[in-house]
Amino acid sequence: VQLVESGGATVQPGGSLRLSCGASGFTFSNYAVNWYRQAPGKEREWIAVISSVGTTDYAGSVKGRFTISRDPAASMAYLQMGSLKPDDTAAYFCHIYMNRRNYWGQGTQVTVSS
């Protein structure tokens, strides 16, 4: 099982960014995918989930600004981020829970700064 995030960058406040999560080693379409983030000195925070059938949910801190999606044919998940704020600065991780185990990618850094 492997999850690989990409797309992190430094952006200005108010900007947009799309993160990608590539999956391999398992049947991607069968599992929900989560995005988490972790800012320096803070605990890892759940921010969004997309189920195997495409149902989505978001943390209040990102609802209305972020959109999670997936492409089962490509074994990819995405996090479209808009109206970015300095508080969104963090390492972003994709995650699945499978067979009673948590799987994480290595993370991708997003920095929101002018």
Secondary structure, DSSP 8 states (H G I E B T S, - for coil): -EEEEE---EE-TT--EEEEEEEESS-GGGS-EEEEEE-TTS--EEEEEE-TTS-EEE-TTTTTTEEEEEEGGGTEEEEEE-S--GGG-EEEEEEEEETTEEEE---EEEEE--
